[in-house]
């Protein structure tokens, strides 16, 4: 069961890099062109952000249509942020991610005593959960987001699903309507799915680690049974030590990637929630504003909840080790247990710039910060 679920999730990760690296473009003999495929998605995000900024600077005549302003600002922020995230995380730090993925495969294929059975239960549960959430969240999020192009089409007399018009195509051209309607819908849907898939990728990573921590905790619970201390204490301690040591090493590698990822995403989330709040200033756009806020907050939940859960799992492991029958062990086993317990004091937590760790508190702080910025703009600038 564990191996089957792991293969399903691996397909999602493989598809993610297949799209971001544009592997659908055939390879040629020129290595420069082959490497240039990596820049297709960043260029696509850049073009999307450029269209939003062009519209805001040259096409917007007044600030009356707050929905138009808010959506284009949000997409500009998302597009700009996605460029840096793609280049830094997906390209620059890809090797670290591949190393972590090989670690996932290793623990899934492992047949070590004691912990393999625990992984079959706890790791399977976590991987199955994340597989269900990701496969459901992406299409549902995409369908809900279609509300805004529909509203924009009505407000622009079926010309611009994203309110702007592509530069260089005059209204008299036969390509004006098909290029703007089809092109903008494609860009909108593609950007949304790529942007959200980044959050889902790290959602998957964190639940793999959470499943491994739960598996180690399950093995540690065996130390609370006297019969296991008499027969298998040395083997149990060795299994816990090796698994936890490898987990800490791999999580440290992933943390170097997550530091950049969370820094970009959380900073962007503040400005997206802030700009979305201005929609409430128009009574005819309140429904759209509520939906936009819910979508923004749901991405924050995808970012912060797994980080909180893995921190809770790390604390649960420490408590389990503390409450086991260590005083019933032999002197040699007590020394080995002390090494394990000291290692367990290293918290498995997600960190980034400006925060001690990512948690539910981070989610609340970001929302409070966004509300404060919005209130400042309303009071001072408007």
C-alpha positions as CSV (number, residue, x, y, z in Angstrom):
1,X,0.0,0.0,0.0
2,X,2.8,2.4,1.0
3,X,4.6,1.9,-2.3
4,X,1.5,2.4,-4.4
5,X,0.6,5.6,-2.7
6,X,4.1,6.9,-3.0
7,X,4.1,6.2,-6.7
8,X,0.9,8.3,-7.1
9,X,2.4,11.2,-5.3
10,X,5.7,10.9,-7.2
11,X,3.7,11.3,-10.4
12,X,2.5,14.7,-9.1
13,X,6.0,15.8,-8.3
14,X,7.3,14.6,-11.7
15,X,4.5,16.4,-13.5
16,X,5.3,19.6,-11.5
17,X,8.9,19.6,-12.7
18,X,7.9,18.4,-16.2
19,X,5.8,21.5,-16.7
20,X,8.2,24.0,-15.0
21,X,11.1,22.7,-17.0
22,X,9.2,22.6,-20.2
23,X,10.3,19.0,-20.9
24,X,7.6,18.8,-23.5
25,X,9.9,20.8,-25.8
26,X,12.1,18.3,-27.6
27,X,15.8,18.3,-26.9
28,X,18.3,19.4,-29.5
29,X,22.0,19.1,-29.9
30,X,22.6,22.7,-28.7
31,X,22.9,22.6,-24.9
32,X,22.2,26.3,-24.7
33,X,18.8,25.8,-26.2
34,X,18.1,22.8,-24.0
35,X,19.0,24.9,-20.9
36,X,16.9,27.7,-22.3
37,X,13.8,25.6,-21.7
38,X,14.2,26.3,-18.0
39,X,13.5,30.0,-18.7
40,X,10.2,29.5,-20.5
41,X,8.1,29.6,-17.4
42,X,9.9,32.6,-15.8
43,X,9.5,34.5,-19.1
44,X,5.8,33.5,-19.1
45,X,5.3,34.8,-15.5
46,X,7.2,38.0,-16.5
47,X,5.0,38.6,-19.5
48,X,1.9,38.1,-17.3
49,X,3.2,40.6,-14.8
50,X,4.1,43.0,-17.6
51,X,0.5,42.9,-19.0
52,X,-0.9,43.7,-15.5
53,X,1.5,46.6,-15.0
54,X,0.9,47.9,-18.5
55,X,-2.8,48.0,-17.9
56,X,-2.4,49.7,-14.5
57,X,-0.1,52.4,-15.9
58,X,-1.5,53.1,-19.3
59,X,-5.0,51.8,-19.7
60,X,-6.6,52.5,-16.3
61,X,-8.2,56.0,-16.5
62,X,-9.6,56.1,-13.0
63,X,-9.8,54.1,-9.8
64,X,-13.5,53.6,-9.9
65,X,-13.4,49.9,-10.8
66,X,-11.7,48.6,-7.7
67,X,-12.2,45.0,-8.8
68,X,-10.1,45.7,-11.9
69,X,-7.4,47.4,-9.9
70,X,-7.3,44.7,-7.2
71,X,-7.1,41.7,-9.5
72,X,-4.4,43.2,-11.7
73,X,-2.3,44.2,-8.7
74,X,-2.7,40.7,-7.2
75,X,-1.7,39.1,-10.5
76,X,1.3,41.5,-10.8
77,X,2.4,40.5,-7.3
78,X,1.8,36.8,-8.0
79,X,3.6,36.9,-11.3
80,X,6.6,38.8,-10.0
81,X,6.9,36.6,-7.0
82,X,6.6,33.5,-9.1
83,X,9.5,34.6,-11.3
84,X,11.9,34.7,-8.3
85,X,10.5,31.6,-6.8
86,X,10.9,29.6,-10.0
87,X,14.4,30.8,-10.6
88,X,15.7,30.4,-7.0
89,X,13.7,27.4,-5.8
90,X,12.9,25.3,-8.9
91,X,16.2,25.9,-10.8
92,X,18.8,27.1,-8.4
93,X,17.9,24.7,-5.5
94,X,16.5,21.8,-7.5
95,X,19.4,19.5,-6.5
96,X,18.5,19.8,-2.9
97,X,14.9,18.9,-3.7
98,X,16.0,15.9,-5.7
99,X,18.2,14.7,-2.8
100,X,15.2,14.9,-0.5
101,X,13.0,13.0,-3.0
102,X,15.6,10.2,-3.1
103,X,15.3,10.1,0.7
104,X,11.6,9.7,0.4
105,X,12.0,6.8,-1.9
106,X,14.6,5.2,0.4
107,X,12.4,5.2,3.5
108,X,9.4,3.9,1.4
109,X,11.5,1.0,0.1
110,X,13.2,0.3,3.4
111,X,12.5,-3.0,5.1
112,X,14.3,-2.3,8.4
113,X,13.1,-3.9,11.6
114,X,10.5,-2.2,13.7
115,X,10.2,1.0,11.7
116,X,9.1,-0.5,8.4
117,X,5.9,-1.6,9.9
118,X,5.3,1.8,11.5
119,X,5.9,3.5,8.1
120,X,3.4,1.2,6.4
121,X,0.8,2.7,8.7
122,X,1.8,6.3,9.6
123,X,3.7,7.3,6.5
124,X,1.0,5.8,4.3
125,X,-1.7,7.8,6.1
126,X,0.2,11.0,5.6
127,X,1.0,10.4,2.0
128,X,-2.5,9.3,1.2
129,X,-3.9,12.4,2.9
130,X,-1.7,14.8,1.0
131,X,-2.4,13.0,-2.3
132,X,-6.2,13.4,-1.7
133,X,-5.9,17.1,-0.7
134,X,-3.6,18.1,-3.6
135,X,-5.6,16.3,-6.3
136,X,-8.8,17.9,-4.9
137,X,-7.5,21.4,-4.1
138,X,-5.9,22.2,-7.5
139,X,-9.0,21.7,-9.6
140,X,-11.4,23.2,-7.1
141,X,-9.2,26.3,-6.7
142,X,-9.0,26.7,-10.4
143,X,-12.7,26.4,-11.0
144,X,-13.5,29.0,-8.2
145,X,-10.9,31.4,-9.7
146,X,-12.9,31.3,-13.0
147,X,-15.4,33.6,-11.3
148,X,-13.2,36.7,-11.9
149,X,-12.7,36.3,-15.7
150,X,-16.5,35.8,-16.0
151,X,-17.1,39.0,-14.1
152,X,-14.5,40.9,-16.1
153,X,-16.0,39.7,-19.4
154,X,-19.4,41.2,-18.4
155,X,-17.8,44.4,-17.2
156,X,-15.8,44.9,-20.5
157,X,-18.5,43.8,-22.9
158,X,-16.9,40.5,-23.6
159,X,-13.5,41.8,-24.6
160,X,-11.1,41.3,-21.7
161,X,-11.3,38.5,-19.2
162,X,-8.5,40.1,-17.2
163,X,-9.6,43.8,-17.9
164,X,-6.4,44.6,-19.8
165,X,-5.7,44.4,-23.6
166,X,-2.6,43.0,-25.1
167,X,-0.3,45.8,-26.3
168,X,0.1,46.2,-30.0
169,X,-3.2,44.8,-31.2
170,X,-5.7,47.5,-32.3
171,X,-9.4,47.0,-31.8
172,X,-9.9,47.0,-35.6
173,X,-7.7,43.9,-36.1
174,X,-9.4,40.6,-36.7
175,X,-7.1,39.1,-34.0
176,X,-8.2,41.6,-31.4
177,X,-11.1,39.5,-29.9
178,X,-9.7,36.0,-30.2
179,X,-6.2,36.9,-28.9
180,X,-7.5,38.9,-26.0
181,X,-10.2,36.5,-24.9
182,X,-8.5,33.2,-25.5
183,X,-5.0,34.5,-24.6
184,X,-6.0,36.1,-21.4
185,X,-8.1,33.1,-20.2
186,X,-5.1,30.8,-21.0
187,X,-2.6,33.0,-19.1
188,X,-5.0,33.4,-16.2
189,X,-5.7,29.7,-15.8
190,X,-2.0,28.7,-16.4
191,X,-0.7,31.2,-13.9
192,X,-3.2,30.2,-11.2
193,X,-2.4,26.5,-11.5
194,X,1.4,27.0,-11.6
195,X,1.3,29.4,-8.7
196,X,-0.9,27.1,-6.5
197,X,1.1,24.0,-7.5
198,X,4.2,25.6,-5.8
199,X,2.4,25.6,-2.5
200,X,1.2,22.0,-3.1
201,X,4.7,20.8,-3.7
202,X,6.0,21.9,-0.3
203,X,2.7,20.7,1.3
204,X,3.6,17.2,0.0
205,X,7.2,17.5,1.2
206,X,6.2,18.4,4.8
207,X,3.6,15.6,5.0
208,X,6.3,13.1,4.0
209,X,8.4,14.3,6.9
210,X,5.4,14.4,9.3
211,X,4.7,10.7,8.4
212,X,8.3,9.8,9.1
213,X,8.2,11.6,12.5
214,X,5.0,9.7,13.4
215,X,6.7,6.4,12.4
216,X,9.6,7.1,14.6
217,X,7.3,8.0,17.4
218,X,5.4,4.7,17.0
219,X,8.7,2.8,17.3
220,X,9.6,4.9,20.4
221,X,6.3,3.8,22.0
222,X,7.7,0.3,22.0
223,X,10.1,1.4,24.7
224,X,7.2,1.8,27.1
225,X,6.7,-2.0,27.1
226,X,8.9,-4.0,29.5
227,X,9.0,-7.1,27.3
228,X,10.5,-5.0,24.5
229,X,13.2,-3.6,26.8
230,X,14.3,-7.1,27.7
231,X,14.4,-8.5,24.1
232,X,14.7,-5.8,21.6
233,X,15.9,-2.6,23.3
234,X,19.2,-2.3,21.4
235,X,17.5,-2.9,18.0
236,X,14.7,-0.4,18.8
237,X,17.2,2.3,19.9
238,X,19.3,1.8,16.8
239,X,16.3,2.0,14.6
240,X,15.1,5.2,16.2
241,X,18.6,6.7,16.1
242,X,19.2,6.0,12.4
243,X,15.8,7.1,11.3
244,X,15.9,10.3,13.3
245,X,19.4,11.1,12.3
246,X,18.6,10.7,8.6
247,X,15.4,12.7,9.0
248,X,17.2,15.7,10.6
249,X,19.9,15.7,7.8
250,X,17.3,15.7,5.0
251,X,15.0,18.2,6.7
252,X,18.0,20.5,7.1
253,X,18.6,20.3,3.4
254,X,15.0,21.1,2.6
255,X,15.0,23.9,5.1
256,X,17.5,25.7,2.9
257,X,15.0,25.6,0.1
258,X,11.9,26.4,2.3
259,X,13.6,29.5,3.7
260,X,13.6,31.2,0.3
261,X,10.2,29.8,-0.7
262,X,8.3,30.8,2.5
263,X,10.0,34.2,2.5
264,X,8.7,35.0,-1.0
265,X,5.3,33.5,-0.5
266,X,4.5,35.0,2.9
267,X,5.6,38.5,1.8
268,X,3.5,38.2,-1.3
269,X,0.5,37.0,0.8
270,X,0.6,40.2,2.8
271,X,0.3,42.4,-0.2
272,X,-2.3,40.2,-1.9
273,X,-4.6,40.2,1.1
274,X,-4.1,43.9,1.5
275,X,-4.9,44.8,-2.1
276,X,-7.9,42.4,-2.0
277,X,-9.4,44.3,0.9
278,X,-10.0,47.4,-1.2
279,X,-12.7,45.6,-3.1
280,X,-15.0,46.1,-0.1
281,X,-15.1,49.8,-0.8
282,X,-17.6,49.1,-3.6
283,X,-20.8,47.5,-2.5
284,X,-21.4,45.9,-5.9
285,X,-18.1,44.0,-5.6
286,X,-18.3,42.7,-2.0
287,X,-19.1,39.1,-3.1
288,X,-16.0,39.1,-5.4
289,X,-13.9,40.5,-2.5
290,X,-15.0,37.8,-0.2
291,X,-14.2,35.1,-2.7
292,X,-10.8,36.7,-3.4
293,X,-10.0,36.9,0.3
294,X,-11.0,33.2,0.9
295,X,-8.7,32.1,-2.0
296,X,-5.8,34.1,-0.6
297,X,-6.3,32.8,2.9
298,X,-6.6,29.2,1.7
299,X,-3.1,29.5,0.2
300,X,-1.9,30.7,3.6
301,X,-3.5,27.7,5.2
302,X,-1.7,25.4,2.8
303,X,1.6,27.0,3.7
304,X,1.2,27.3,7.5
305,X,-0.9,24.3,8.6
306,X,1.7,21.6,7.6
307,X,4.5,23.6,9.2
308,X,2.4,23.7,12.5
309,X,1.6,20.0,12.2
310,X,5.2,18.9,11.8
311,X,6.2,21.0,14.7
312,X,3.5,19.3,16.8
313,X,4.7,15.9,15.7
314,X,8.3,16.8,16.7
315,X,7.0,17.7,20.2
316,X,5.0,14.5,20.4
317,X,8.2,12.5,19.7
318,X,10.0,14.3,22.5
319,X,7.2,13.6,24.9
320,X,7.1,9.9,23.9
321,X,10.8,9.5,24.5
322,X,10.5,11.3,27.9
323,X,7.7,9.1,29.1
324,X,9.3,5.8,28.0
325,X,10.8,3.3,30.6
326,X,14.3,4.5,30.1
327,X,15.1,3.8,33.8
328,X,14.4,0.1,33.2
329,X,17.2,-0.1,30.5
330,X,20.7,-1.4,31.0
331,X,23.4,1.2,31.5
332,X,24.6,0.7,27.9
333,X,21.1,1.3,26.5
334,X,20.6,4.3,28.7
335,X,23.7,5.9,27.2
336,X,22.4,5.2,23.7
337,X,19.0,6.5,24.7
338,X,20.6,9.7,26.0
339,X,22.1,10.4,22.5
340,X,18.6,9.8,20.9
341,X,16.9,12.1,23.5
342,X,19.5,14.9,22.9
343,X,19.0,14.6,19.2
344,X,15.2,14.8,19.6
345,X,15.6,18.3,21.2
346,X,16.4,19.6,17.8
347,X,13.0,20.8,16.7
348,X,11.8,20.0,13.2
349,X,10.3,23.3,12.2
350,X,9.9,25.5,9.2
351,X,11.6,28.9,9.4
352,X,12.1,31.9,7.2
353,X,13.1,35.5,7.5
354,X,11.4,37.5,10.2
355,X,9.8,34.5,12.0
356,X,10.9,32.1,14.6
357,X,8.9,29.3,13.0
358,X,6.0,29.0,10.6
359,X,2.8,28.1,12.5
360,X,-0.8,29.1,13.0
361,X,0.5,32.2,14.7
362,X,2.2,33.2,11.5
363,X,-1.1,32.9,9.6
364,X,-2.7,35.2,12.1
365,X,0.2,37.7,12.1
366,X,0.1,37.9,8.3
367,X,-3.6,38.7,8.3
368,X,-3.2,41.3,11.0
369,X,-0.3,42.9,9.1
370,X,-2.3,43.0,5.9
371,X,-5.3,44.6,7.7
372,X,-2.9,47.2,9.3
373,X,-1.5,48.1,5.9
374,X,-5.0,48.4,4.4
375,X,-6.1,50.7,7.2
376,X,-3.0,52.8,6.8
377,X,-3.7,53.3,3.0
378,X,-7.3,54.0,3.6
379,X,-6.5,56.6,6.3
380,X,-3.4,58.3,4.9
381,X,-3.3,57.8,1.2
382,X,-7.0,57.7,0.1
